Amino acid sequence: MTPQREILENGLWTQNPGLVQLLGLCPLLAVSGTVVNAVSLGLATALVMAMTGLAVSAARNLIPPEIRIPVFVLVIAVLVTVVDLLMHAYVHDLYLVLGIFVPLIVTNCIVLARAEAFASKQGPLASTLDGLAMGLGLTAVLALLGALRELAGKGTLLSGLHLVFGEGARGWTVQVLPDYGGFLLAALPPGAFIGLGLLIAAKNAIDRRRALRRMAPAALARGA
């Protein structure tokens, strides 16, 4: 396996920050009520993580070890401010819906954890790829959780697309369950906990099935 493929697999599956490391759970609970909100914050986080990996890796030999954490936080804060201002300028309605959770990306521990554990020790290309893979892995979890909660809570998918693409997209919402009365628990924070638990259980089941498939040929060889 190439190093690039290993980085991608770690971020998207093996060490997924939402399902394995269980980091960044605050946005998981807060904004995963709909697919659009969840994916939007996930992509903003992925962009910050990729840029943080590049910046920290490029400057790692210039940063004294004693003050590296405050410097990393400062770098993250600057990049989050850039993303915050871009969202404020170009997707203002969505920016208002996400509210405080965009600036709070600064405090998302997965961003600082990857800067410290990976970007401060690896080259710029690998660090950028690692940040992007981890961010997209978190975004995928947010998208699935948002879809589960929106479907169970309102019977729809992709509601709120007009916040990103304008008023013309207001009719793009998919009404999966017509005349559905809604399930309030799915829209509340406990619904996020339950949905995340289901996703973690599904990943563990898939990993267990894959491990059994890998063990089966070896067991047959020993039996022969």
Buried (B, 14 or more C-beta within 10 A) or exposed (E): EEEEEEBBBBBBBEBBBBBBBEBBBBBBBBBBBBBBBBBBBBBBBBBBBBBBBBBBBBBBEEBEEEEBBEBBBEBBEEBBEEBBEEBEEEBEEBBEBBEEBBBBBBBBEBBBBBBBEBBBEBEBBBBBBBBBBBBBBBBBBBBBBBBBBBBBBBBBBBBBBBBBEEEEBEEBBEEBEEEBEEBEEBBBEEBBEBBBEEBBEEBEEEEEEEEEEEEEEEEEEEEE
